[in-house]
């Protein structure tokens, strides 16, 4: 008999992870309407934006405006990759900060020109200061299953990186299948280990749907006791440092599966699709997730 929870939490990452690498520049007003509609669907935790250099990520140049104007999100999260980004995020009024490091050294070097160890060392004082100020800190663990440069990642390497962040006092670990190559057995094994090792830390699973395995991997993570999942409305997203990686698993499809399993989220699929309807004309590829296509055809 399957062991399933009664409730699960969705952390919506569409406005940040979903749009960060979008080729078409999306107007601030469109982003704010997208966020508003997502909040109205019942989503309470959401990654809103990133405080990164607009030279490298022009899509996020309106980060301050997004933080200060977005409303109705119980826990708005912003990503800040370094001390400068954290400084800007705090000036904008952010209360929850996400930082990120890849398990893979090569991925880190190509992404932020630092090794994994150097990245953690640089973030340690930043996390310490954030916790001293009472902020919520989320550590995003990239390439936890596979790396586009190094191949399969060893579970113990993931565990070791997570131990370092837990020791620094983070509130949550978001563990990501960045290139979408995980399988359900690997998902169950890794998240079982994490659940046993870090019972006092929030754990979230973050799956990309490159090989259409994300929902199966989420089901396996549920079996391991995970009840928090990152997803992006419309399946938005991708990774510029991971060739061939497609978008995040779609929020509307995850909620539909959880509904079917009797797992409550407080989120309404049809309203998520209405939020996707807002952003769909402003992104460079068509939205083709299962539930959104049904919504477009008037079947939900």
N, C-alpha and C positions, 0 to 999 in steps of 0.2 A: 504494500500500500504506500502511495506517495505521501510524503510529509510536506504539507504546504501551510504557509502562514495565513492568517485571516486578513491581514492588511499588508500593503507595501507602499513605499513612497517613491514617487517619480521626481527626479531632479531634472528639470527642463534645461537643456544646453543649447537649444536652437539659436537664441539671440546672440550667443557668444561663439561657441564652437561651430555652430551651424553656419554662421555668416562670416566668421573671421577671414576665411580664405576665398570667399565669394568674389568672382571677377567683376561682377557688376556692382557699382557703388549704390548702396541702398540708403535712401534719405532717412534722416533722423526721425521724422514724423512717421514714416512707415514702420520703422523699428519699434517706436513707442506704441503704435497701434497694435502691432504684432504681439508685443509684450502684454498689453492690456487685455487683448482677447485670450491669450494663454492663461493669464491670471483668472479671467472670468470662467474658464473651463474647469477650474478647481485646482489648478497647479499652485502650490504654495512655496516651492523652492525652485529657484531659477538662476542660472548663470546669465547675467545681463550683458556683459561687455568685458573688454580687456584694456588695461592700461599699459599699452605697448607703444613703441615709437611709430608715429604715423608715417614715417619714411618707409618703414618695412611693412606695416600693416595699415594701409590707408583706410580700410573699412572701419577701423576702430577709433578713428580720429575724433569722434563725437562722444567718447567714453564719459567725460564729465557731464555732458548734457543728459545722457541716458540715465546715469545714476541719479541725478538731481530731479529728473522729470518723471521717471518711471514710478508708478504707484501700484498699490494693491498686491504686492508680492511680500509674503511674510518673511522670507529669507532671501533677499537679493544677494547674489554672489558675484564678485568681479575677480577676474584673473589678473595677477600682477607678477610678472616673471622675475623681478629683481627689486632691489631697494628703492630705485627711482620710481618704478611703477607703483610700489606700495605707498610711497610718499604721496604720489598724485591721487591714488585711490582714497587715501585717508583725507586728503584735502577736499575731495569731492563728497565726503560723507559716508563712504562705504563702511559697513559693519562686518561683512564676511568676505574674507580674502582667500582666493585659491592660488597656490603656487604649483609648479610642476617640475618634475625631473623624470627622465627616461631611465629605465634599468640598463639599457644598452649605452655603453660609452660612445660608440660610433654615432648613434642617433643624437645623443646630446651634443657631440662635437659639431655635427652638421646643423643642428637646430640653434644652439646658443654658444657655440665655440668654447665649451667647457666639458670636462669629463664628468661622469656621474658623481664622483667623490668631490670634485671641485664645486659642483653645483650645490650639493648638500651643505658643504662648508660655507658657501656664500649666503645660503638661505638661513642658516642656524641663528645668527643674531637678529635677522629680520623677523623670524617666527617668534623668537624670544620677546622682542619688543611688542609685537602684535598681541601676544598672550598677556603681557604686562598691562596692556591697554584694554583687556577684556574682549578682544575681537575673536570671532569664529574663524578658524584656519582650516582650510581644506587642502590636502596634499594630493595632487593628481599624479599617479604613477603610470607613466607612458611605457609602451612596448613591454607589457608584463607577460605576454605570451610569445610573441615573435617580433623580430626586428627586420626591417627591409634590407639591412646591411649585414647583420650578424646571424640571422636565422633564428632557430628556436632558443628561447630564453629559459634558463634553468629556474625551477621553482625556488630553490634556496637563494638565488640572487634576488628574486623579488622579495622574499621574506626578509633578507638582510636590509634592503633599502627601506622597506616598511618599518622595520625595527628602529632604524635611525630616525625616521620622522615621528614615530610614536614617542621615542625618547625625548624629542624636541618639544613634545606637548601638543601636536596637532589634534584637532577635534575629529577629523574625518580623513579616511583614505579612499580615494576614488581610483580603482585599479582598472587599467584600460587595455583592451585588445585593440591597439592602435591601428593595425593593418588588417583586422578582420580575418585572422587565420586561426583563431581558437576553435576548439571543438568541445562538445559537452562533457566529455570525460576530463579533459584538461581544466575546464571551468569548475567542475565539481571538486577536483583535487586541490586546485589552488585556493578556492574560496573556503573549502573545509579547513585547510591549514590556517588561513588568515583568521577565520572565525574562532578557531581554537586558541590561536596565539594572542589575539587582541580583542578580548571580549568587552573591554571598556571603551573601545573606539568605534565610531560609526564607520561602517564599511559599505561602499557603493561599488557596483559593477558597471563598467562602461564598455559597451560592445559596439563595434562597427559591423556593418552588414555586407561586407565585400563579397562573401561567399554564401550569403543568405543563411547563415548559421546563428545569427544573433538571438532570435527568439528561442532556439534550442539551448543556446548557452545560458540565457536568462533562466530558463526552466531548470537547468542543472544547478545554477547558482541558488535558486530558490530552495532546492533540495539540500544545499549546503548550509542553509540558514540565513542567506542574504535577503534583505527586504528593502534595500535601497538601490535604485537603478537610474543611471543617466540615460537620457534619450533626447532626441531632437525632433520636434514637430516637422512633418514632411520628409523625415530622413535626411535633413540638411547636413552638410559638412563634408569633411575630407581632410587629408593631411598632406601638405605640400612637401614634406620630407619623407613620405612613404608612397612611392610610385604604385599606382593601381588601387590605393585605398579609397573606398567609396564612403558614403555618408554614414552618420550615426544611425543606429536602429531608430525607427520612427515611433514617436510617442504614441500616436493613434493606434499603431499596431500592437505595441506593448500593452497599452491599457485594454484594448480589446481582448488580448489573450488573458490578462489577469482577470478581467470581468468573467470570461468564460470559465475560468478556474475557481470562481467564487472568492477571489482575493480583492478586497476593497481598496480603492485608491482615492475616492472622492472626486475623480476626474471624469468628465463627460466626453466621450469620444467625438460626438457630433460637434461639440463646441471647440475641441482641438482642431477639427477639420475646418471650422470657420476661421480659426486663426491662420491656418495654412493658406486658406483662400486669400488672406490679406497679403502674405509674403510671396505667393507663387508667381505673380507677374513680374517680380523684381529680382528673381534669381536666374542664373544662366542655364539651368537644366530643368526639364519638366519634372513635376512632382508625380511620382508613380507608385506611391505606397499603396498597399492593399486597401486599407480603410478609406484613404482619401479618394481613390478611384471609385469606390462604392458610393461615397458621399457625392462626387461629381455626377454620378449617374442616378442620383436620387434614391439610392437603395438603403440609406441609413438616415 
